[in-house]
Amino acid sequence: MHLKPTYPVETARLELRPLAHTDIDELLTYRGRADVCRFLPFEPMTRDVLRARIDADLGRPWITDEGQSLTLGVRVRDSGRLVGDVVLFFRSREDATGEIGYVFHPDVGGRGYAREACSALLDLAFHQLGLHRVFARLDSRNEASARLAARLGMRREAHFVRSVWAKGEWVDQLVFAVLAEEWAGAVTPG
């Protein structure tokens, strides 16, 4: 099992590709914001943190084994603007399981970019990496993220009460998931 997409991955309105150092200024416009990172498993990022993360994991162009992740920057084709990024974690080879995550600039909310980009990522997960199940874990207070998971056709499988210590407090975690055979009938991006 490996995932080596041809870039850019194109949808009706978007282009997805690995992040690079040339993306740092645009990444800072959302990954550097406290309001964006409020419910995410990382603090607002600085230029130095982003540079180091691109060298370590955010810039990886493929997945060759479990434990790795693929983060793709999401650009609007018409404007060329980086509006967010999506990530696929290869969690288990034996169980053919992955996890997705996503973060987008708040000023593009409601335009369907996150759904379109995540749909493309799920297509890669199921059709190219060959995963059986993909899940998303999120802070239960992140209602927009839960709505997106539901719009992607993911079912809410669990609500773990005060199960995660995050940013100085116990928080509830929701788990959404979709199986490959369920995704096969899902609406394609666009």
C-alpha positions in Angstrom: 0.0 0.0 0.0 1.4 3.4 -1.0 0.1 6.7 -2.3 2.0 8.6 -5.0 -0.4 11.0 -6.6 0.2 12.9 -9.8 0.2 16.7 -9.0 -1.7 18.8 -9.0 -4.7 16.8 -7.9 -7.5 18.7 -9.6 -11.2 19.1 -8.7 -13.8 21.3 -10.4 -12.5 24.4 -8.7 -9.3 23.5 -6.8 -5.8 22.2 -7.2 -4.2 20.2 -4.4 -0.5 19.7 -4.0 2.2 19.2 -1.3 3.1 22.3 0.7 6.4 24.0 0.0 8.5 26.9 1.6 6.9 29.2 -1.0 3.6 28.7 0.7 4.7 29.9 4.2 3.3 33.4 3.9 -0.1 32.2 2.8 -0.1 29.4 5.5 0.5 32.0 8.2 -2.8 33.8 7.2 -4.7 30.9 8.7 -2.4 28.5 10.5 -1.0 31.4 12.4 -4.3 32.5 13.8 -5.5 31.6 17.3 -9.2 31.5 16.3 -8.4 29.0 13.5 -6.3 26.8 15.8 -8.8 26.9 18.7 -10.1 23.4 18.2 -7.1 21.9 16.4 -4.4 19.8 17.9 -1.7 22.5 17.4 -1.1 26.1 18.5 -0.9 28.9 16.0 2.2 28.4 14.0 5.1 30.8 13.4 7.2 31.1 10.2 10.0 29.0 11.9 7.5 26.3 13.0 6.1 26.1 9.5 9.5 26.0 7.9 10.5 23.1 10.1 7.2 21.3 9.6 7.4 21.5 5.8 10.9 20.0 6.0 9.6 17.2 8.3 6.1 16.2 7.3 4.0 19.0 5.7 6.0 18.8 2.5 6.0 15.0 2.1 4.7 14.2 -1.5 3.6 10.6 -0.9 2.8 7.9 1.6 4.8 4.7 1.5 4.0 3.2 4.9 1.8 3.4 7.9 2.6 6.1 10.3 3.1 8.6 7.5 0.9 11.5 6.4 0.2 13.4 3.3 -0.7 17.1 3.6 -1.9 18.9 0.5 -2.3 22.6 0.1 -5.7 23.6 -1.4 -5.5 26.4 -4.0 -8.5 28.0 -5.8 -7.7 27.5 -9.5 -9.2 30.8 -10.7 -7.3 33.0 -8.2 -4.3 30.8 -7.3 -4.9 31.6 -3.6 -4.0 29.0 -0.9 -7.2 28.7 1.1 -6.4 25.7 3.3 -4.9 22.3 3.6 -6.1 18.7 4.1 -4.2 15.8 5.6 -4.4 12.0 5.3 -2.7 9.9 8.0 -2.1 6.3 7.2 -2.9 4.8 10.6 -2.8 1.0 10.0 -1.6 -1.2 7.2 -3.2 -4.3 8.9 -6.6 -2.6 9.3 -6.3 -0.5 6.1 -7.3 2.5 8.1 -6.6 6.2 7.7 -7.6 9.5 9.3 -8.3 12.8 7.7 -8.0 16.3 8.9 -8.5 19.8 7.5 -7.9 23.4 8.2 -9.2 26.3 6.1 -9.0 30.1 6.1 -12.2 31.3 7.8 -13.0 33.8 5.1 -13.7 31.1 2.6 -16.2 29.3 4.8 -19.5 28.3 3.1 -18.1 28.1 -0.4 -17.8 24.3 -0.4 -14.0 24.3 -0.8 -13.4 22.1 2.2 -15.9 19.5 1.1 -14.5 19.5 -2.4 -10.9 19.1 -1.2 -11.7 16.5 1.4 -13.7 14.5 -1.2 -10.6 14.5 -3.4 -8.5 13.3 -0.5 -11.0 10.5 0.4 -10.9 9.5 -3.3 -7.1 9.2 -3.0 -7.4 7.3 0.3 -9.8 4.7 -1.0 -9.0 4.4 -4.7 -5.2 4.8 -4.7 -4.0 3.9 -1.2 -6.6 1.1 -0.9 -7.9 2.0 2.5 -10.9 0.2 4.0 -11.9 2.9 6.5 -11.2 6.6 7.0 -12.1 8.4 10.2 -11.9 12.0 11.5 -11.5 13.0 15.1 -12.6 16.4 16.3 -13.3 18.6 19.3 -17.0 18.3 19.9 -17.3 22.1 20.1 -16.1 22.4 16.5 -19.6 22.4 14.9 -18.4 23.5 11.5 -16.0 20.5 11.3 -18.7 18.1 12.4 -21.1 19.5 9.7 -18.3 19.0 7.1 -17.7 15.4 8.2 -21.5 14.7 7.9 -21.6 16.4 4.4 -18.8 14.1 3.3 -21.0 11.1 4.1 -19.1 10.2 7.2 -21.3 8.8 10.0 -20.8 9.9 13.6 -19.5 6.7 15.4 -18.6 8.0 18.8 -18.8 10.8 21.3 -16.1 10.4 24.0 -16.8 12.6 27.0 -13.9 14.7 28.4 -11.5 12.2 26.8 -8.7 14.4 25.5 -6.5 16.9 27.3 -6.2 19.7 24.9 -4.8 23.2 25.4 -5.2 23.1 29.2 -8.6 21.5 29.5 -10.5 18.2 29.1 -12.6 18.2 25.9 -15.1 15.9 24.3 -14.0 14.2 21.1 -16.3 13.1 18.2 -15.3 10.4 15.8 -16.8 10.3 12.3 -16.0 7.5 9.7 -16.7 6.2 6.3 -16.0 2.8 4.7 -14.6 2.3 1.2 -17.8 0.6 0.0 -19.9 3.5 1.3 -17.6 6.0 -0.4 -17.9 4.2 -3.7 -21.5 5.6 -3.9 -20.7 9.0 -2.6 -21.0 12.2 -4.7 -17.8 13.1 -6.4 -16.2 16.5 -5.7 -17.5 19.5 -7.6 
